[in-house]
């Protein structure tokens, strides 16, 4: 397998993590970051760092949460 740079997959909730809930009669965030990664082909998911950061719609993020996410991403880039 060719060398690839490290990749971090940060699950932030939102639309991509939603499935339909008949109990709540609507779409709700239910899939974790790992659930989403499991949908990838095996050769893509083998070298990922998976981070399950949030399980809520992005419209529910606060300024503090957004700042925390930016800091997490900054640290991941810095650490390589």
N, CA, C and O atoms as a GROMACS GRO file, in nm:
protein
  320
    1UNK      N    1   0.085  -0.118   0.000
    1UNK     CA    2   0.000   0.000   0.000
    1UNK      C    3   0.090   0.124   0.000
    1UNK      O    4   0.186   0.129   0.076
    2UNK      N    5   0.060   0.223  -0.084
    2UNK     CA    6   0.141   0.345  -0.088
    2UNK      C    7   0.126   0.425   0.042
    2UNK      O    8   0.024   0.417   0.110
    3UNK      N    9   0.231   0.502   0.073
    3UNK     CA   10   0.228   0.585   0.194
    3UNK      C   11   0.123   0.695   0.180
    3UNK      O   12   0.113   0.760   0.075
    4UNK      N   13   0.046   0.715   0.285
    4UNK     CA   14  -0.050   0.825   0.289
    4UNK      C   15  -0.028   0.904   0.415
    4UNK      O   16   0.016   0.851   0.517
    5UNK      N   17  -0.058   1.031   0.406
    5UNK     CA   18  -0.053   1.114   0.526
    5UNK      C   19  -0.161   1.067   0.622
    5UNK      O   20  -0.257   1.001   0.583
    6UNK      N   21  -0.144   1.103   0.749
    6UNK     CA   22  -0.245   1.071   0.849
    6UNK      C   23  -0.374   1.147   0.819
    6UNK      O   24  -0.371   1.261   0.773
    7UNK      N   25  -0.484   1.083   0.844
    7UNK     CA   26  -0.613   1.147   0.825
    7UNK      C   27  -0.695   1.129   0.953
    7UNK      O   28  -0.707   1.018   1.005
    8UNK      N   29  -0.749   1.239   1.002
    8UNK     CA   30  -0.839   1.234   1.117
    8UNK      C   31  -0.981   1.252   1.065
    8UNK      O   32  -1.009   1.345   0.989
    9UNK      N   33  -1.070   1.164   1.106
    9UNK     CA   34  -1.211   1.174   1.072
    9UNK      C   35  -1.282   1.220   1.198
    9UNK      O   36  -1.294   1.144   1.295
   10UNK      N   37  -1.329   1.344   1.197
   10UNK     CA   38  -1.394   1.401   1.315
   10UNK      C   39  -1.545   1.402   1.293
   10UNK      O   40  -1.596   1.474   1.206
   11UNK      N   41  -1.616   1.323   1.371
   11UNK     CA   42  -1.761   1.319   1.362
   11UNK      C   43  -1.820   1.437   1.437
   11UNK      O   44  -1.797   1.454   1.557
   12UNK      N   45  -1.896   1.517   1.365
   12UNK     CA   46  -1.952   1.638   1.425
   12UNK      C   47  -2.104   1.634   1.432
   12UNK      O   48  -2.168   1.738   1.453
   13UNK      N   49  -2.163   1.517   1.416
   13UNK     CA   50  -2.309   1.510   1.416
   13UNK      C   51  -2.362   1.566   1.286
   13UNK      O   52  -2.306   1.540   1.179
   14UNK      N   53  -2.469   1.640   1.293
   14UNK     CA   54  -2.522   1.705   1.174
   14UNK      C   55  -2.596   1.609   1.081
   14UNK      O   56  -2.622   1.494   1.116
   15UNK      N   57  -2.629   1.659   0.964
   15UNK     CA   58  -2.713   1.588   0.868
   15UNK      C   59  -2.659   1.450   0.832
   15UNK      O   60  -2.736   1.354   0.823
   16UNK      N   61  -2.530   1.439   0.811
   16UNK     CA   62  -2.472   1.312   0.767
   16UNK      C   63  -2.490   1.201   0.870
   16UNK      O   64  -2.487   1.083   0.835
   17UNK      N   65  -2.509   1.237   0.995
   17UNK     CA   66  -2.522   1.136   1.101
   17UNK      C   67  -2.668   1.104   1.134
   17UNK      O   68  -2.694   1.029   1.228
   18UNK      N   69  -2.761   1.160   1.059
   18UNK     CA   70  -2.902   1.144   1.094
   18UNK      C   71  -2.968   1.025   1.023
   18UNK      O   72  -2.940   0.995   0.907
   19UNK      N   73  -3.056   0.959   1.097
   19UNK     CA   74  -3.143   0.856   1.041
   19UNK      C   75  -3.285   0.886   1.089
   19UNK      O   76  -3.305   0.960   1.186
   20UNK      N   77  -3.382   0.828   1.020
   20UNK     CA   78  -3.522   0.855   1.054
   20UNK      C   79  -3.562   0.779   1.180
   20UNK      O   80  -3.531   0.661   1.194
   21UNK      N   81  -3.630   0.848   1.270
   21UNK     CA   82  -3.682   0.788   1.393
   21UNK      C   83  -3.834   0.797   1.390
   21UNK      O   84  -3.891   0.907   1.395
   22UNK      N   85  -3.900   0.682   1.382
   22UNK     CA   86  -4.047   0.684   1.384
   22UNK      C   87  -4.098   0.729   1.520
   22UNK      O   88  -4.204   0.789   1.530
   23UNK      N   89  -4.022   0.700   1.625
   23UNK     CA   90  -4.059   0.741   1.761
   23UNK      C   91  -4.065   0.894   1.771
   23UNK      O   92  -4.154   0.949   1.835
   24UNK      N   93  -3.968   0.961   1.708
   24UNK     CA   94  -3.964   1.107   1.712
   24UNK      C   95  -4.023   1.170   1.586
   24UNK      O   96  -4.027   1.292   1.572
   25UNK      N   97  -4.069   1.085   1.494
   25UNK     CA   98  -4.131   1.129   1.369
   25UNK      C   99  -4.044   1.231   1.295
   25UNK      O  100  -4.092   1.336   1.250
   26UNK      N  101  -3.917   1.197   1.284
   26UNK     CA  102  -3.826   1.285   1.212
   26UNK      C  103  -3.685   1.229   1.214
   26UNK      O  104  -3.658   1.122   1.268
   27UNK      N  105  -3.597   1.304   1.155
   27UNK     CA  106  -3.456   1.264   1.150
   27UNK      C  107  -3.382   1.313   1.273
   27UNK      O  108  -3.396   1.428   1.315
   28UNK      N  109  -3.302   1.225   1.330
   28UNK     CA  110  -3.223   1.258   1.448
   28UNK      C  111  -3.081   1.204   1.429
   28UNK      O  112  -3.062   1.102   1.362
   29UNK      N  113  -2.982   1.271   1.488
   29UNK     CA  114  -2.845   1.221   1.479
   29UNK      C  115  -2.831   1.089   1.555
   29UNK      O  116  -2.850   1.085   1.676
   30UNK      N  117  -2.799   0.983   1.484
   30UNK     CA  118  -2.786   0.852   1.548
   30UNK      C  119  -2.654   0.783   1.516
   30UNK      O  120  -2.612   0.694   1.590
   31UNK      N  121  -2.589   0.823   1.408
   31UNK     CA  122  -2.466   0.754   1.366
   31UNK      C  123  -2.343   0.820   1.428
   31UNK      O  124  -2.327   0.942   1.425
   32UNK      N  125  -2.256   0.738   1.483
   32UNK     CA  126  -2.130   0.788   1.539
   32UNK      C  127  -2.028   0.804   1.426
   32UNK      O  128  -2.051   0.763   1.313
   33UNK      N  129  -1.917   0.865   1.459
   33UNK     CA  130  -1.808   0.878   1.362
   33UNK      C  131  -1.764   0.739   1.316
   33UNK      O  132  -1.739   0.718   1.197
   34UNK      N  133  -1.755   0.645   1.409
   34UNK     CA  134  -1.714   0.509   1.372
   34UNK      C  135  -1.816   0.443   1.280
   34UNK      O  136  -1.778   0.371   1.188
   35UNK      N  137  -1.945   0.466   1.304
   35UNK     CA  138  -2.049   0.412   1.216
   35UNK      C  139  -2.029   0.462   1.073
   35UNK      O  140  -2.041   0.385   0.978
   36UNK      N  141  -1.998   0.590   1.058
   36UNK     CA  142  -1.977   0.648   0.926
   36UNK      C  143  -1.851   0.591   0.861
   36UNK      O  144  -1.850   0.562   0.742
   37UNK      N  145  -1.746   0.576   0.938
   37UNK     CA  146  -1.621   0.521   0.885
   37UNK      C  147  -1.642   0.377   0.838
   37UNK      O  148  -1.582   0.336   0.738
   38UNK      N  149  -1.725   0.302   0.907
   38UNK     CA  150  -1.751   0.163   0.868
   38UNK      C  151  -1.815   0.154   0.729
   38UNK      O  152  -1.811   0.047   0.668
   39UNK      N  153  -1.872   0.262   0.679
   39UNK     CA  154  -1.933   0.263   0.546
   39UNK      C  155  -1.829   0.281   0.435
   39UNK      O  156  -1.860   0.263   0.317
   40UNK      N  157  -1.707   0.315   0.471
   40UNK     CA  158  -1.600   0.336   0.373
   40UNK      C  159  -1.541   0.204   0.327
   40UNK      O  160  -1.548   0.104   0.399
   41UNK      N  161  -1.483   0.202   0.206
   41UNK     CA  162  -1.410   0.081   0.163
   41UNK      C  163  -1.294   0.053   0.260
   41UNK      O  164  -1.236   0.145   0.317
   42UNK      N  165  -1.262  -0.072   0.276
   42UNK     CA  166  -1.159  -0.114   0.373
   42UNK      C  167  -1.027  -0.042   0.354
   42UNK      O  168  -0.962  -0.007   0.452
   43UNK      N  169  -0.986  -0.020   0.229
   43UNK     CA  170  -0.855   0.042   0.207
   43UNK      C  171  -0.853   0.189   0.248
   43UNK      O  172  -0.745   0.246   0.265
   44UNK      N  173  -0.967   0.251   0.264
   44UNK     CA  174  -0.971   0.391   0.306
   44UNK      C  175  -0.980   0.407   0.458
   44UNK      O  176  -0.935   0.507   0.512
   45UNK      N  177  -1.038   0.310   0.524
   45UNK     CA  178  -1.061   0.327   0.668
   45UNK      C  179  -0.949   0.270   0.756
   45UNK      O  180  -0.953   0.288   0.878
   46UNK      N  181  -0.853   0.204   0.698
   46UNK     CA  182  -0.753   0.136   0.779
   46UNK      C  183  -0.660   0.230   0.855
   46UNK      O  184  -0.615   0.195   0.964
   47UNK      N  185  -0.632   0.346   0.803
   47UNK     CA  186  -0.535   0.436   0.866
   47UNK      C  187  -0.597   0.563   0.922
   47UNK      O  188  -0.528   0.664   0.938
   48UNK      N  189  -0.724   0.560   0.953
   48UNK     CA  190  -0.791   0.680   1.003
   48UNK      C  191  -0.784   0.690   1.155
   48UNK      O  192  -0.789   0.589   1.226
   49UNK      N  193  -0.771   0.811   1.203
   49UNK     CA  194  -0.791   0.839   1.345
   49UNK      C  195  -0.935   0.888   1.356
   49UNK      O  196  -0.969   0.992   1.301
   50UNK      N  197  -1.019   0.815   1.426
   50UNK     CA  198  -1.161   0.846   1.435
   50UNK      C  199  -1.189   0.918   1.567
   50UNK      O  200  -1.154   0.869   1.675
   51UNK      N  201  -1.252   1.035   1.557
   51UNK     CA  202  -1.285   1.115   1.674
   51UNK      C  203  -1.435   1.143   1.671
   51UNK      O  204  -1.486   1.205   1.578
   52UNK      N  205  -1.504   1.098   1.774
   52UNK     CA  206  -1.648   1.118   1.784
   52UNK      C  207  -1.672   1.245   1.867
   52UNK      O  208  -1.683   1.238   1.989
   53UNK      N  209  -1.681   1.358   1.800
   53UNK     CA  210  -1.684   1.487   1.870
   53UNK      C  211  -1.824   1.530   1.913
   53UNK      O  212  -1.839   1.582   2.024
   54UNK      N  213  -1.925   1.510   1.831
   54UNK     CA  214  -2.059   1.557   1.864
   54UNK      C  215  -2.166   1.467   1.804
   54UNK      O  216  -2.142   1.398   1.704
   55UNK      N  217  -2.282   1.468   1.866
   55UNK     CA  218  -2.397   1.391   1.816
   55UNK      C  219  -2.522   1.478   1.811
   55UNK      O  220  -2.629   1.437   1.856
   56UNK      N  221  -2.508   1.597   1.759
   56UNK     CA  222  -2.624   1.686   1.753
   56UNK      C  223  -2.624   1.762   1.622
   56UNK      O  224  -2.520   1.773   1.556
   57UNK      N  225  -2.739   1.816   1.583
   57UNK     CA  226  -2.744   1.898   1.462
   57UNK      C  227  -2.652   2.019   1.477
   57UNK      O  228  -2.641   2.077   1.585
   58UNK      N  229  -2.586   2.056   1.370
   58UNK     CA  230  -2.494   2.170   1.376
   58UNK      C  231  -2.566   2.300   1.412
   58UNK      O  232  -2.504   2.393   1.463
   59UNK      N  233  -2.696   2.307   1.386
   59UNK     CA  234  -2.771   2.428   1.424
   59UNK      C  235  -2.780   2.444   1.575
   59UNK      O  236  -2.819   2.550   1.624
   60UNK      N  237  -2.745   2.340   1.650
   60UNK     CA  238  -2.747   2.347   1.796
   60UNK      C  239  -2.611   2.384   1.855
   60UNK      O  240  -2.599   2.398   1.976
   61UNK      N  241  -2.511   2.399   1.771
   61UNK     CA  242  -2.377   2.436   1.820
   61UNK      C  243  -2.380   2.576   1.880
   61UNK      O  244  -2.447   2.666   1.829
   62UNK      N  245  -2.308   2.590   1.987
   62UNK     CA  246  -2.288   2.723   2.046
   62UNK      C  247  -2.156   2.780   1.994
   62UNK      O  248  -2.077   2.709   1.932
   63UNK      N  249  -2.133   2.906   2.021
   63UNK     CA  250  -2.005   2.966   1.982
   63UNK      C  251  -1.892   2.892   2.054
   63UNK      O  252  -1.787   2.867   1.994
   64UNK      N  253  -1.912   2.857   2.179
   64UNK     CA  254  -1.811   2.784   2.255
   64UNK      C  255  -1.780   2.649   2.190
   64UNK      O  256  -1.663   2.611   2.179
   65UNK      N  257  -1.882   2.577   2.148
   65UNK     CA  258  -1.860   2.448   2.084
   65UNK      C  259  -1.782   2.464   1.955
   65UNK      O  260  -1.691   2.386   1.926
   66UNK      N  261  -1.817   2.565   1.877
   66UNK     CA  262  -1.746   2.590   1.752
   66UNK      C  263  -1.600   2.623   1.778
   66UNK      O  264  -1.512   2.576   1.707
   67UNK      N  265  -1.576   2.703   1.880
   67UNK     CA  266  -1.438   2.736   1.918
   67UNK      C  267  -1.363   2.610   1.962
   67UNK      O  268  -1.247   2.592   1.925
   68UNK      N  269  -1.428   2.525   2.039
   68UNK     CA  270  -1.366   2.400   2.082
   68UNK      C  271  -1.331   2.311   1.962
   68UNK      O  272  -1.225   2.249   1.959
   69UNK      N  273  -1.420   2.306   1.864
   69UNK     CA  274  -1.394   2.227   1.744
   69UNK      C  275  -1.275   2.282   1.667
   69UNK      O  276  -1.189   2.207   1.622
   70UNK      N  277  -1.269   2.414   1.652
   70UNK     CA  278  -1.156   2.476   1.584
   70UNK      C  279  -1.025   2.442   1.656
   70UNK      O  280  -0.925   2.410   1.591
   71UNK      N  281  -1.026   2.448   1.788
   71UNK     CA  282  -0.905   2.416   1.865
   71UNK      C  283  -0.866   2.269   1.847
   71UNK      O  284  -0.747   2.238   1.834
   72UNK      N  285  -0.964   2.180   1.846
   72UNK     CA  286  -0.935   2.038   1.823
   72UNK      C  287  -0.871   2.019   1.686
   72UNK      O  288  -0.770   1.949   1.674
   73UNK      N  289  -0.929   2.080   1.584
   73UNK     CA  290  -0.875   2.066   1.448
   73UNK      C  291  -0.735   2.126   1.439
   73UNK      O  292  -0.647   2.069   1.374
   74UNK      N  293  -0.715   2.239   1.502
   74UNK     CA  294  -0.583   2.303   1.503
   74UNK      C  295  -0.479   2.210   1.566
   74UNK      O  296  -0.368   2.196   1.515
   75UNK      N  297  -0.516   2.146   1.678
   75UNK     CA  298  -0.424   2.054   1.746
   75UNK      C  299  -0.394   1.933   1.658
   75UNK      O  300  -0.279   1.889   1.652
   76UNK      N  301  -0.495   1.880   1.591
   76UNK     CA  302  -0.473   1.765   1.504
   76UNK      C  303  -0.376   1.798   1.391
   76UNK      O  304  -0.289   1.718   1.358
   77UNK      N  305  -0.392   1.916   1.333
   77UNK     CA  306  -0.301   1.958   1.225
   77UNK      C  307  -0.160   1.977   1.280
   77UNK      O  308  -0.062   1.932   1.220
   78UNK      N  309  -0.150   2.042   1.394
   78UNK     CA  310  -0.018   2.068   1.455
   78UNK      C  311   0.054   1.937   1.489
   78UNK      O  312   0.174   1.924   1.466
   79UNK      N  313  -0.021   1.841   1.544
   79UNK     CA  314   0.039   1.714   1.585
   79UNK      C  315   0.069   1.622   1.467
   79UNK      O  316   0.136   1.520   1.483
   80UNK      N  317   0.019   1.658   1.350
   80UNK     CA  318   0.047   1.580   1.229
   80UNK      C  319  -0.040   1.461   1.218
   80UNK      O  320  -0.029   1.385   1.122
   0.00000   0.00000   0.00000
